[in-house]
């Protein structure tokens, strides 16, 4: 299954909604790969509370992959790396990973709104 969320307007909740869908699909024992193509303001790490990629990854993110600068984008196992205990306790055989965007030079200092459902 592929799910795309697109809009030309920022702040509409695409990332939070998409992360919630990915998380709930993984809780239903589906393998999920969430790709964060928001190169200007990557938020996946913040939503899943993964501090090492809270504002994207320094190198080998999806932006680097799309530009041909790396053959394999940086991948993060959400269930193993989340700072949030509730995300680290999935049912057996559930799996979820994300590929964060490469951190932009001028990323916003504000944190995204987090949904209590994620």
GIUR-V455312 format. One record per residue. RES is the residue in three letters. SS is DSSP state (H for helix, E for strand, L for the rest). BURIAL is I if it has 16 or more other ideal C-beta (glycine too) atoms within 10 Angstrom, else O. Layout:
res	ss	burial
RES	SS	BURIAL
RES	SS	BURIAL
//
This chain:
res	ss	burial
UNK	L	O
UNK	L	O
UNK	L	O
UNK	L	O
UNK	L	O
UNK	L	O
UNK	L	O
UNK	L	O
UNK	L	O
UNK	L	O
UNK	L	O
UNK	L	O
UNK	L	O
UNK	H	I
UNK	H	I
UNK	H	I
UNK	H	O
UNK	H	I
UNK	H	I
UNK	H	O
UNK	H	I
UNK	H	I
UNK	H	I
UNK	H	O
UNK	H	I
UNK	H	I
UNK	H	O
UNK	L	O
UNK	L	O
UNK	L	O
UNK	E	O
UNK	E	I
UNK	E	O
UNK	E	I
UNK	E	I
UNK	L	I
UNK	L	O
UNK	L	I
UNK	L	I
UNK	L	O
UNK	L	I
UNK	L	I
UNK	L	I
UNK	H	I
UNK	H	I
UNK	H	I
UNK	H	I
UNK	L	I
UNK	L	I
UNK	L	I
UNK	H	O
UNK	H	O
UNK	H	I
UNK	L	I
UNK	L	I
UNK	L	I
UNK	E	I
UNK	L	O
UNK	L	O
UNK	L	I
UNK	L	I
UNK	H	I
UNK	H	I
UNK	H	I
UNK	H	I
UNK	H	O
UNK	L	O
UNK	L	O
UNK	L	O
UNK	L	I
UNK	L	O
UNK	L	O
UNK	L	I
UNK	L	I
UNK	L	O
UNK	E	I
UNK	E	O
UNK	H	I
UNK	H	I
UNK	H	O
UNK	H	I
UNK	L	I
UNK	L	O
UNK	L	O
UNK	H	O
UNK	H	O
UNK	H	I
UNK	H	O
UNK	L	O
UNK	L	I
UNK	L	O
UNK	L	O
UNK	L	O
UNK	L	I
UNK	E	O
UNK	E	I
UNK	E	I
UNK	E	I
UNK	E	I
UNK	L	I
UNK	L	I
UNK	E	I
UNK	L	I
UNK	L	I
UNK	L	O
UNK	L	O
UNK	L	I
UNK	L	O
UNK	L	O
UNK	L	O
UNK	L	O
UNK	L	I
UNK	L	O
UNK	L	O
UNK	L	O
UNK	L	O
UNK	L	O
UNK	L	I
//
